[in-house]
């Protein structure tokens, strides 16, 4: 929120802790936002420090939030499939859910993520 990139924050924390932190997770962001974060990394090896992803249940491109399209959330199963796909695409150790996720959603997501 202060204008720093995720890459610079990871780098700073790694520097300050001597690499003590095992990895980092992004919380409450859409799969589209996760893609954008990854695309902004100058050091692609540093992007491997991202090991987890806890998005909210909304899977729309953020540019649609203020439009009529925002009135209809995609089907939950489509969102869960997209989250599992991102987890595999970026070789994450875990995925989960933030706002809008319940027990059954997480159980379904765990099954989808485990499928290769």
C-alpha positions in Angstrom: 0.0 0.0 0.0 3.0 2.3 0.3 4.0 1.7 -3.3 6.6 -1.0 -2.8 6.5 -4.0 -5.1 6.0 -7.5 -3.7 9.5 -8.3 -5.0 11.1 -5.4 -3.1 9.4 -6.4 0.1 10.5 -10.0 -0.2 14.0 -8.9 -0.9 14.0 -6.5 2.1 12.6 -9.1 4.5 15.1 -11.7 3.2 17.9 -9.2 3.7 16.8 -8.2 7.2 16.2 -11.8 8.4 19.1 -13.5 6.7 16.7 -15.6 4.6 15.1 -17.0 7.8 11.6 -16.8 6.3 10.8 -20.0 4.4 8.5 -18.3 1.9 5.8 -15.8 1.3 2.1 -16.0 0.5 -0.3 -13.5 -1.1 -3.6 -13.2 0.7 -7.0 -11.8 -0.5 -6.1 -11.1 -4.2 -7.6 -12.5 -7.4 -5.7 -14.9 -9.6 -5.4 -12.0 -12.1 -3.6 -9.9 -9.4 -1.3 -12.8 -8.7 -0.3 -13.0 -12.3 0.4 -9.3 -12.3 2.6 -9.6 -9.3 4.6 -12.4 -10.9 4.9 -10.4 -14.2 6.4 -7.4 -12.3 9.3 -9.4 -10.8 12.6 -8.4 -12.3 14.4 -11.3 -10.7 12.3 -14.3 -11.7 14.3 -16.5 -9.3 13.0 -14.3 -6.4 9.4 -15.0 -7.5 10.1 -18.6 -6.4 10.0 -17.2 -2.8 6.2 -17.1 -3.3 5.0 -20.4 -1.9 1.3 -19.8 -1.2 -1.8 -18.1 -2.5 -5.0 -17.3 -0.5 -7.2 -15.4 -3.0 -10.7 -14.1 -2.3 -13.5 -15.9 -4.0 -13.9 -13.4 -6.8 -12.0 -14.4 -9.9 -12.8 -11.5 -12.2 -10.2 -9.3 -13.8 -10.0 -6.4 -11.3 -10.8 -3.9 -14.1 -14.4 -5.3 -14.0 -15.0 -4.6 -10.3 -16.7 -1.2 -11.0 -18.8 -2.5 -13.9 -22.0 -4.4 -14.4 -20.0 -7.6 -14.7 -19.1 -7.2 -11.0 -22.7 -8.0 -10.1 -22.3 -11.7 -10.9 -19.6 -13.8 -9.4 -18.3 -16.6 -11.6 -19.5 -20.0 -10.5 -17.6 -21.1 -7.4 -16.2 -24.3 -9.0 -14.7 -22.2 -11.9 -13.0 -20.0 -9.3 -11.7 -23.0 -7.4 -10.4 -24.6 -10.6 -8.6 -21.3 -11.5 -7.0 -21.1 -8.1 -5.8 -24.7 -8.2 -4.4 -24.1 -11.7 -2.5 -21.0 -10.6 -1.1 -23.1 -7.7 0.2 -25.7 -10.1 1.3 -23.1 -12.7 3.6 -21.3 -10.2 4.6 -24.5 -8.3 3.2 -23.2 -5.0 3.3 -25.4 -1.9 -0.2 -24.5 -0.8 -3.4 -22.6 -1.9 -6.3 -21.6 0.2 -9.1 -19.1 0.4 -9.9 -15.8 2.0 -13.2 -13.9 1.8 -16.1 -15.9 0.6 -14.6 -19.4 1.4 -16.1 -22.0 3.6 -15.1 -25.4 4.8 -16.6 -27.1 1.7 -14.9 -24.7 -0.7 -11.5 -25.4 0.9 -12.1 -29.2 0.8 -13.0 -29.0 -2.8 -10.0 -26.8 -3.6 -7.6 -29.2 -1.8 -8.9 -32.0 -4.1 -8.5 -29.9 -7.2 -5.0 -28.7 -6.2 -3.9 -32.3 -5.5 -4.9 -33.4 -9.1 -2.1 -33.1 -11.6 
